[in-house]
Amino acid sequence: MKRLVTIAIISLLFLSCKTEPKRTDFIINGTTKNIYNGVRTYLKVKQQNGRTRVIDTAIVVNEKFTFTGKVLNPTLHLITVNSVKGELDFMLENNQIDITINKSDITQSTVVGSKSNADYKTYNDNLQELNKEAEALKMQLRNRTTRDSISKLYTIVQNKQKEAPLNFIDKNRSSYYSLVLIKQKNSKDNTNIEDYIEAFNKLDADIQNSPEGVAIKTNLDKALAEYLKTAQIKIGKVAPNFKAPNTDGKMVSLNDVKGKVTIIDFWAAWCGPCRRENPNVVRIYNKYHDQGLEIIGVSLDGTRNQKDPKNAWLNAIKTDKLTWTHVSNLQYFKDPIVELYNVTAIPATFILDKDGKIAAKNLRGRALELKVQELLK
């Protein structure tokens, strides 16, 4: 008898410890106090282009509405209500989620039942606090007597704002909201792509291998490829060296030509704006060459429309009196130098300082001369 009782107790313990099966769909139970019957509510998703798309519609009945469905993994969605201003952003996942709409301010609505949404709220609450602190310090900067000390505090808070996304991701590697943050930051031009690739690689494996994770990794890799195209030609970077045939067919490199100031001038015989700018470049070269200015022209001649690209190139040099060094592979925009410098339109110029670092780009007319003057001092 005792043995039977023992078995029964063990069985009950086993059953009580058994975990609930993971839900494979979601149900959103919405409460809309003081909103009339028949008002439409919309469940939406933000697309890659930033626009929203309606994926479901529900009608308010007795101050309630319901959405059901499935998501592959937790992602950022939003709800709008026809009679309520604004929209409610939240993380939708496969679970029972209870949402109470705040009619006076929908952004203050409560969302219960989504772990990833709790992470989303934690991050945004922290960011709002930093924003308030930054705004308060910004107001205090108007006081001249305390400006220096406040300025230091303001800089610290600004750095915290910038670092907030990566700090959150690092501390929440198992959160799907970390994945959303990486996606959002990857879409912004000023994102440090290498930092966010590193952050992605630290996420839990199931997050990385989720459908959304795989898609985001693909976009990160594309963004990195685009970044690397321009990383080495940013202002402040040493201009990458190159070598190409000159007008006599002799190989000449950028390093062979560099002066106290060097202009890399991308142009072509067929380029009207280039030819119109040439007299200005000639004038600047003649005026400052003795002071250390050098120019190396890189021609993009070699289009299919040119019967004799080299002859067109040489004639343009002679006609426009371009007496500096010229090189070209006569391969149009497929020229290796053009691809190295990510040139997509001409005329294009890179102005280098005495150390060979890129000091400015794409200056023309008076602006080009002023920069040359500044660098020669």
N, C-alpha and C positions, 0 to 999 in steps of 0.2 A: 504493500500500500504506500509506504514511504517513498519507494522508488517511483511509483506512478505520480505522486505529488511533485517529486523533484523534476521529473520529465515535463510535467505540466507547467511548472514555474519557468523552466528553461525555455520552453516553447513560447510562453507569454513574453519573456524578456527578448527573445529573438524577434518576435513580431513587433514589439514596441520599438526596437532599435532599427527596424527596417526603414530605410529612407523612402520618402515619397518619390515616385518617378518624375523625372524632369519633364516639365510641361513643354509641349511641342506647338502650342498655339497661344494666342493672347486673347484676353477679353478685357475691354476697357469699360468700366462702369462709371459713367459720368453723372455728377450731380450739379444741377443748374438752378439754384434757388432764385426765385423771383423772375424767372424767364418763362415766357408764355409757351403753351403747347403749340406745336407746329413749326417752331423756329428750327432752322437747319443748322447742324454742326458738321464740320468737315475735318477729316483726318488727312493730313497732307505730308508730303516728303519733299525735302529740298534736293534738287537735281544738281549735277555737276556744274551747270551754267549759273547756278545761284537762284534760279526760278523755282517756284513751288508747283507741285503737281498733286491734284486731289486724287486720293486712292480709295476713299470711302465717304459716304454721307449718311448721317443719322438724324432722326427727327426727335426733338424734345417732347416727351410725353410725361406729364405729372412731374415735371422738373428733373427728369432723368433722360439719359441717352446711353446707347451701347454701341461699341465697335467690336468686331471679332475678326480674326484673321491669323496669319502666320508671318513671321520674319525669319530670314536665314540666320541673322545675328543681331544683337542690339544695335540700333542706329537712331540717329537724331530725326525726330518727326515733329510735327506741330499740329495743334488744334485751333480752329477758329470757329466762332459762333456768330451768326448773322447779326444779332442785336448787341454784340459786345465788341468794343473797339480793341484792336490789336490782335496778338496771337500768342499762344502758349507753346514754347519750345520744350520738348521733353525727350528723354531716351525711351524708346519703345522696345520691349523685349517680350519673349513668349512667357507670359505669366498673367495672373489676375492683377490688373492695375486699377486702382480707385482714384478718380480725379474729381476734385471739387472746384468748380469754376468760380472765381472771384469776379463778379459782374463789374465792380468798379475799377478793377485793375487785373486783367487776365494774367499778367505776368506773375502775380502773387497767388495764383491758384495752387492748391496742394496736390501732389502726386505721390501716391503710396503704392508699393508693390513692385517697383523696378529698382534693382540694386544699381544698375548703371546710371539711372537717373539720380540716385542719391550721390553718386560720384560727381555727376554733372553739377548738381546743386552745391556740393562742397567746393568744387573748383570756382564756380561763379560767385559764391558768397565771399570767398577769399579775395577774388579779383576785385569785387565791388568795394571791399574794405580798403584795398590798396589804392583804388581809384579815388575814394573819398579822402584818404590820407594825402594823396598827391595833390588833389584839388585844394585842400586846406593849406598845404604848404605853399602852393602856387600863389594863393591870396596873400600869404605873409611875406612873399618876396617883394611886395610893393613897399614894405617898410625898409628904408635904406639902412637904418641903424642895425638891423639884425639880418640883413640880406646875405652876408657871407656864411654865417652859421646855418641859416635856413637853406641856403643853396646846396650845402653838403648833404643835408637830410633829404632834400628833394631829389638829388642825384641817386641816393641810396634807394629811395622808393621807386624811382624810375627803373633802376636796374632790377628790382624785385618784380616789377610789372613785366619786364622783358623776359625774365627768367622763369616766370610762373608756369607757363605751359610745360617746359622741359622738366622743371622740378616736380610737377604733378605726375607727369608720365613716368618719371624715374621711381616715384614712390608708389605708383599704382599700375604695375606691369601686368596685372591680371584683369584690368578694367577695360571694357570696350569703349568707355569714354576717352581713354588715352588714345585709342585708335582714331576716334572722331577728331580729337585735337590735332593729331598728326596730319590728317586729311585736310583740316581747315588751314593749318599753317603752311602746308605744301602748296596751297592755292594762292598764297600771297607772295608778291615779288621780292620782298625783303627777307624772306625766310632763309636761314642758314641751312641749306638742304643737307649738308653733311651731318650736322647735329641731329636732325630729325631721322635720318637713316640709321644713325647709331642708336637713337631712342627706340626706333621700330625694332631693331635687332635684339633689343633687351626685353621686349614684350614676351609674355608666356607663349609657348609654341602653339597652343590652341587658338590664341588670338591672332598670331601671325598667319596661321594656316586656314583661318576662316575665309569664306568667300569675299568678305569686305577687306580682310587683311591682304589677301592675294592681289586684289584689284589695286589697293593703295600701294603695295610694294611695286607693282608695275609702274604706277604713276611716279613714284619716288625715283625709280631707276631712270625714267625718261627725263625727269627734272634734273637729275644729277648729270646726265649726258649733256643737257642744254647748258647747265651751269659750267661744266668743264670747258665748253666752247668759248666762254667769255672770261673764265676765272683768271687766265694768264694775261689777258689784255685789259684788265681793269686799271683805272688811274692809280698810280703809285707802284704798279708792278713793273719789273724790268721787261722791256719789250723783247719778245722771243726772237732769237736770231733766225735768219733764213738765207738761202743761197739760190741764185737763179742766173740765167744767161743775160749778159748786157747786150748792147746793140751790136757788138762785134762777136757775140757768141761765147765770150769768156765768162766763166762763173765768178760772180761777185756776191759777197755777203753783206748783210747789214752792218756787221762789226767792222768790215773794211772801210765803211763810209762814215761812221759816227763822228760827229763833231761836238763842240760845246753845246750846241742845240741841233737836233736832227728832226727833220720832217719826213715822215713816210707818206708819200702822196699816191693814193690809189686813183687811177684815172684811165681813160682810153681815148683813142682817136675818134671813136664814134659817139662819145659822150658830150652832148652840147653844153650842159652846165659846167663840165670840167674845162672845156675849151674856153668858155667865157671867164672862168676864174683864173686861167693860166697867166694872163697879163699881170694880175695882182701878185701871184706867186713869183713871177719873174722879177717884178719890182722889189719885193721883199728879199729875194735871194741876192740880187745885185747890191742892195743896200747893206745887208748884214753878213754876207759871205766872208768878208775880210775879218769880221769880229768872231767868227767861229760857227756860223750857220752852215749846215749841210742838208742837202735834200736827196732822197732816193725815190725816184718815181717807179711805181709798180703798175704796169699796163695790163688792162683786162681785155686787150684786143684778142681776137681769135674767135669771133662769132661766125656762124655759118653764112651770114650775109656778106662777109668780107672775102673777096676773091683772093686777096693777098694781104693777110693780117700784118705781117712783118713790115711790108712796104708802107701800109697805112700808118703804122706806128712810127716808123722812121720819118715819114713825111710830116707827121703832126709835130714831132720833136723839132724838126728843122723850121717848119712854118711858125710855130709858136715861140721859137728861140729858147728852148728849155735846155740850158747848158749844164745842168747837173747830171748826176749818175742815173741811168735808167736800166731796169731789168724787167724781164717778162718771160713766162713760159708759153705765152700766146694761147692760153686755154680758157679765156673768158672767165666766168665765175667758178670754173673748176680748177683754176690755178691753185696749187698747194699753199701759196702765200696768202691768197684771198681767203681760203678756208681756215688757215692758221689764225688769221686776224678776224675771222667771222664777219667779213665784209659782205653786206647784202645789197648795198646801193653805193653808187659813186656820184660825185666825188666824195672821198673819205680820206681824212688825214689823221695821223697820230703824231703828236709833238712830244719829243723826248728831251729830257734834261741832260746835264753833263754826265750823269751816272747811267744814262740809258733807260731811265724810268719814264713811263708814260705820264706826262704832266697835263695833257689836254687832248681832246679828240674833236675832229670835225669842225674846226674853226675856219672861217673864211674872212676875206676883206680885212677891215680894220682890226677885228678881234684877233685874227691870226698874227698880225704885225705886233700888236700890243703884247701878246703872249711871248713872242720871240724876244722882244725888248726886255721883258721881265726876266726871262730865263738867262739872257746874256749878261745881266748885271752881276 
